[in-house]
Amino acid sequence: LTLTARSRAVGAGAGVYTGGGRVALRNRAGSATPLNLAPSGVCCAGRPACHPACRGASPRRTSSKRLGLAEVPETFIVEDAMANGFAIKLGKRNAILLTDDVVWGALRAKDPRAVGFVIAHELGHIALGHTGWFRSFLRQAFRPLSRADEFSADNVATELVGDERLAVAGLTVLTVGPQLLPFINEEALIRQ
């Protein structure tokens, strides 16, 4: 299954463009920075030619194996005006959807590997069985269960990335989005 989508423009001519498992972040001048989100790993898994944001990121394959998942879920970039990620079922297969704003926000973060935390969070949902239809029904009926699922996935992701600062960066991107990210006082946010 391949999703090809062209995002809305982010500023004048900037945006995230996907196709065939390849993603490019385009700046306002129109030049593209490739970002590979192939099933082999988060971004390029540290290959020399990859974007600096990818270096040192935990591969999805390694994280999936650590969580005991039989398959590595595919990751897709979708257009949306909010920064978020989703773990979903596509038939019998699990998949991860990242909005273009969460990818953009992660690349603007102090540590662009924040996207690795977001992917690890979604892998946590899959490993913990949060993607089934029955669980979705329970989350709708019992709102506290929804929050418990989110906290559980955050804990799994923090363990997978092995760095609490990276977890804070990922959660900050999800909380404020890419537009407000430069204005966040991270130390004050942590103290809250």
Order of alpha helices (4+ residues) and beta strands (2+ residues): beta-beta-beta-alpha-beta-beta-beta-alpha-alpha-alpha-alpha-alpha-alpha
